[in-house]
Amino acid sequence: MDARALWQRYQNWLYFHEGLGLYLDVSRIRFDDAFVDSLRPKFDKAFADMAQLEKGAIANPDENRMVGHYWLRNPDLAPTPELTQEIVQTLEQIEAFAEKVQTGAIHPPRASRFTDIISIGIGGSALGPQFVAEALAPDFPPLKIHFIDNNDPAGIDRVLNHLRNSLASTLVLVISKSGGTPEPRNGMIEVKKAYAGHNLEFAQYAVAITSVDSNLDKLAKDEGWLARFPMYDWVGGRTSEMSAVGLVPAALQGIDVRAMLDGAKEMDDATRVSDVKNNPAALLALSWYFAGNGKGEKDMVVLPYKDSLFLFSRYLQQLVMESLGKEKDLDGNVVHQGIAVYGNKGSTDQHAYVQQLREGVANFFATFIEVLEDRQGPSTEIDPGVTSGDYLSGFLQGTRQALYENHRDSITVTIPQVNPRTVGALIALYERAVGLYASLVNVNAYHQPGVEAGKKAAASILDLQTRVVAVLQKEKAPISLDELAEKAGASEQIEAIYKILRHIHANQRGVVLQGDLQKPGSLTVSAS
Ligand SMILES: O=P(O)(O)OC[C@H]1O[C@H](O)[C@H](O)[C@@H](O)[C@@H]1O
């Protein structure tokens, strides 16, 4: 296609949302009209499915749950007045709590204000809050947020060390929808011990965000934590940014959560339109379907050209991959669906892996996120008449063009600036696109059965560790791994036992391995 024809195609397919000032350009995805027509029946079904979902249908059949993240930003849509009221009240409580914390009406026992937040959570209970903090927190927020989103002891230490002089003014958010995920539970126990070590009573610093009556909720209630905010079973972790999960940390950091919700609502309205060409989420789903042949054959590389959006790809990774990455479709056929997502930010990534994108294996399509406003205030000129922002803008256009010339397709989303409304809109846009695409490929976007296998295996390893260590402690002399495994009744699991022992040995916690480390089968082990 020559330049004029491309320009025409650009204009034909350009989507613009006036209220949000958001553009979506899918012209560099090479579908034709016949392809769009061929998907029409699937889209009709997807729009109908989505309408049912918004009305409160059991859209997550495996877990027998409604899927209601759209109600969070438009509570009147909720299927019952009780739910509407609950959403509205929770939002009011969140805002009231944040205001009291910021003004010092709620303050820690030994300081006049809270200054910092430790947010403990993982997956959907971390990625949204992290993305939004990075995108929207002011440079000098009323409370500065720090995340514990893993079970890495050194990572936990790092956060606690940074805060060792301000723990007495640090609020702790423990975020877990289920209230039973091991990582946040363990993080909470470690942080609690650190508070005890500073003679601080944890409950006076702690806030729980979790489902009503979960283990975490009960603990927070029993111990009299500072506050508790509810999570709902009809909101999935990966779509929970507009629930208390995302709103509490955002409001505490001084982010305008109402504006974020408004932006999402406006986008929801726009993506409810049942006409592909005039629905930005449908245009995304159409492009993903075309690019990956409806089978996820191409990865989605997400490149925001704005530092504050660099966690967007990480956020989308869970939203897209946990939603679409499914073994079976809704009819039980084995389909192995999904779309792999990765990315970081431009132009930084141009100096890393864009070489491969341009010339190497063509197994991806790119999504550029462009922000029109360079910075607040004027820019200095780097060269005569040229600013850093002009360079960044040029880098984006250049990469888009260079990729297209080499048959690498791309989508471009353009927003006027990074603010609560546009961030809310971006989140809503992708939530809807994922939902529509899931319908196109007939998978349940709202469950995650595959995650359980790893969790169960991990639990059985920890159980094995307890058994093996108990057996070892009764031994008087060093014993071979084979013997130990047999005595623990776990001969089949010798490799796992070896790895457990090597780990305990490395941490000098009462186990000594001796012998040739190159030949694990020849090692003997003793309790020290
Ligand atoms: O919020 P939680 O219940 O602790 O869950 C945190 C995360 O854990 C799981 O592994 C799920 O796969 C995620 O979807 C979820 O976001």
The ligand as a Tripos MOL2 file, in Angstrom:
@<TRIPOS>MOLECULE
LIG
   16    16     1     0     0
SMALL
NO_CHARGES

@<TRIPOS>ATOM
      1 O1         -6.0320  -11.2670   46.0350 O.co2     1 LIG1
      2 P1         -5.6660  -12.6750   46.2720 P.3       1 LIG1
      3 O2         -6.8410  -13.5360   46.6050 O.co2     1 LIG1
      4 O3         -4.5690  -12.7840   47.3050 O.co2     1 LIG1
      5 O4         -5.1040  -13.2530   44.9340 O.3       1 LIG1
      6 C1         -3.9560  -12.7770   44.3230 C.3       1 LIG1
      7 C2         -3.7440  -13.4880   43.0020 C.3       1 LIG1
      8 O5         -3.6230  -14.8490   43.2820 O.3       1 LIG1
      9 C3         -3.8870  -15.8400   42.3370 C.3       1 LIG1
     10 O6         -2.7350  -16.5160   42.0190 O.3       1 LIG1
     11 C4         -4.7070  -15.5190   41.1520 C.3       1 LIG1
     12 O7         -4.3360  -16.2860   40.0510 O.3       1 LIG1
     13 C5         -4.7060  -14.0690   40.7950 C.3       1 LIG1
     14 O8         -5.7430  -13.8170   39.9020 O.3       1 LIG1
     15 C6         -4.8590  -13.2130   42.0160 C.3       1 LIG1
     16 O9         -4.9020  -11.8740   41.6580 O.3       1 LIG1
@<TRIPOS>BOND
     1     1     2 2
     2     2     3 1
     3     2     4 1
     4     2     5 1
     5     5     6 1
     6     6     7 1
     7     7     8 1
     8     7    15 1
     9     8     9 1
    10     9    10 1
    11     9    11 1
    12    11    12 1
    13    11    13 1
    14    13    14 1
    15    13    15 1
    16    15    16 1
@<TRIPOS>SUBSTRUCTURE
     1 LIG1         1 GROUP 0 **** ****
